Amino acid sequence: MRSQALPGGRAASAPILGHDTEPTIFEMSVAGRSAFQLRTTGVPATSLDELVPSEHRNPEVIALAEVSERDLVGHFTRLSHRQFSVDLGAYPLGSCTMKYNPKFCDAIAADPGLNSVHPGAPAELVQGWLELLVTLEEKLCVITGMSAATLQPAAGAAGELTGLLLMRAYHEANGDARKRVLIPDSAHGTNPASVTLGGYEVTTIPSNERGLVDLEALKAALGPDVAGIMLTNPNTLGLFEEEITEIATAVHDVGGLLYYDGANLNAILGVVRPGDMGFDIVHMNLHKTFATPHGGGGPGAGPVAVSARLADFLPGPKATRGVGGAFEWSTPSSSIGRVHGWHGNAMVLARALAYIDVHGGDGLKRVAQHAVLNANWLRHRLRDTLPAAYDRVCMHECVLSASNLKSKYGVRGLDVAKALLEEGFHSPTVYFPLIVDEALMFEPTETESLQTLESLAEAIERIAQRAIDDPEALRHAPQSTPVSRVDEARAARHLISTEDAAGR
Ligand SMILES: Cc1ncc(COP(=O)(O)O)c(C=O)c1O
């Protein structure tokens, strides 16, 4: 630790690297200090009074941190060294598809021709951007087997709500509002939340002994009040719903629609398409399946693609090919309206198109094949250490269970996941899906090499040995990381905002 005087004259201990507390940016603030910015516009350097009339200005001074560029860069660089990231190492966080994101996608998104365009610019001035959006929509429709898409939703959950609103609009247009949406008990928590936000009631369908939708229970739950079903395929256990065509027929027979939660699309890219399985509405998490680093909550993009009978309800305005070849904005005839202030998270969309184009059809197929191969390698290698909840061939992720460690040594899945951080790997997803005891969901993704998978497996085997040798120490892991074991429930229940912490 190095002791230094904080800007502002207060003596404090601020680390350069290590385990100590980094001051908040507000604690580093000194009135009047600022970073340097090159003037890049032709707007004359004039006073604020001339630029923005006083009646349009907020009379209150906004409490922003005032720091030099040097302090700013140092602060965020130090914080970044205390984080785990996709650029640092393997990040097998199941269901999240934290694959390494190739840098060429960032280079394309950084092109000033793309990123300095205002989203409100008239269509005739931004033909290139509109072409990009139309091309992406068309390619996503080919990948999913659907007819049209909206690129507006900002992430997967936003896509889910959009999909539910489309489902509702479709049924209401047929004079048949309906009441319930079916969801398997292995579903992600955003699914029931979206159903409720969309104004429907949830009916939960149990999984069978193979970890798949129980077809008989599904048929028993169907009726004329069912608006549809939300399914993830492969499901959140990493297992492919083998009876998907029977499920689709049964739901369609009662007039319901099939919604595809595309969080796991990485597993089937170029191999099988949701549209061909019978789905009517599909959301994609571009930030998972294609290229955008999305750790820490963003940014994302959750386009929703639909079959022809739902295309007129899509949000608008959307970029379209106009007559005469020019691109234009247009709104579908029975649109549910906007679901985003602008046209979606544009830079995530640009990265996704770059990723799709560079890989091509065969490349995308190899992405899925390698993702599935890696997950199965890990599942098989760890079968004696952490047995799989459903021990058979999985898709792109495997759900293992630490219940044997819990019953024998009192070591829980959470302890294993925390100890993995000390080994230089990000933790897997824990305690999801809820139907698996001490669930540890590993999604190695296609971007990790065999050597990395071997190191990950060895690290898990070392942790399992520690469970035998010194279970108590494992319950306090991690010890060698910048932040050791935290009480996660307390952090969520007693939120202390940065401003409160800085005494503001
Ligand atoms: C199966 C599944 N569905 C939906 C979502 C929600 O996606 P997002 O985080 O982009 O809102 C996730 C997120 O991890 C997920 O794993």
Ligand as a Chemical Component Dictionary entry (heavy atoms), coordinates in Angstrom:
data_LIG
# 
_chem_comp.id                   LIG 
_chem_comp.type                 NON-POLYMER 
_chem_comp.pdbx_formal_charge   0 
_chem_comp.three_letter_code    LIG 
# 
loop_
_chem_comp_atom.comp_id 
_chem_comp_atom.atom_id 
_chem_comp_atom.alt_atom_id 
_chem_comp_atom.type_symbol 
_chem_comp_atom.charge 
_chem_comp_atom.model_Cartn_x 
_chem_comp_atom.model_Cartn_y 
_chem_comp_atom.model_Cartn_z 
_chem_comp_atom.pdbx_ordinal 
LIG C1 C1 C 0 -32.218 -17.876 -19.933 1  
LIG C2 C2 C 0 -32.172 -16.366 -19.827 2  
LIG N1 N1 N 0 -33.231 -15.650 -20.232 3  
LIG C3 C3 C 0 -33.233 -14.305 -20.168 4  
LIG C4 C4 C 0 -32.155 -13.594 -19.680 5  
LIG C5 C5 C 0 -32.227 -12.093 -19.600 6  
LIG O1 O1 O 0 -31.321 -11.496 -20.485 7  
LIG P1 P1 P 0 -30.685 -10.060 -20.183 8  
LIG O2 O2 O 0 -29.746 -10.234 -19.039 9  
LIG O3 O3 O 0 -30.011 -9.670  -21.455 10 
LIG O4 O4 O 0 -31.822 -9.124  -19.849 11 
LIG C6 C6 C 0 -31.027 -14.305 -19.223 12 
LIG C7 C7 C 0 -29.849 -13.596 -18.665 13 
LIG O5 O5 O 0 -28.879 -14.135 -18.245 14 
LIG C8 C8 C 0 -31.034 -15.719 -19.311 15 
LIG O6 O6 O 0 -29.970 -16.433 -18.920 16 
# 
loop_
_chem_comp_bond.comp_id 
_chem_comp_bond.atom_id_1 
_chem_comp_bond.atom_id_2 
_chem_comp_bond.value_order 
_chem_comp_bond.pdbx_ordinal 
LIG C1 C2 SING 1  
LIG C2 N1 SING 2  
LIG C2 C8 DOUB 3  
LIG N1 C3 DOUB 4  
LIG C3 C4 SING 5  
LIG C4 C5 SING 6  
LIG C4 C6 DOUB 7  
LIG C5 O1 SING 8  
LIG O1 P1 SING 9  
LIG P1 O2 DOUB 10 
LIG P1 O3 SING 11 
LIG P1 O4 SING 12 
LIG C6 C7 SING 13 
LIG C6 C8 SING 14 
LIG C7 O5 DOUB 15 
LIG C8 O6 SING 16 
# 
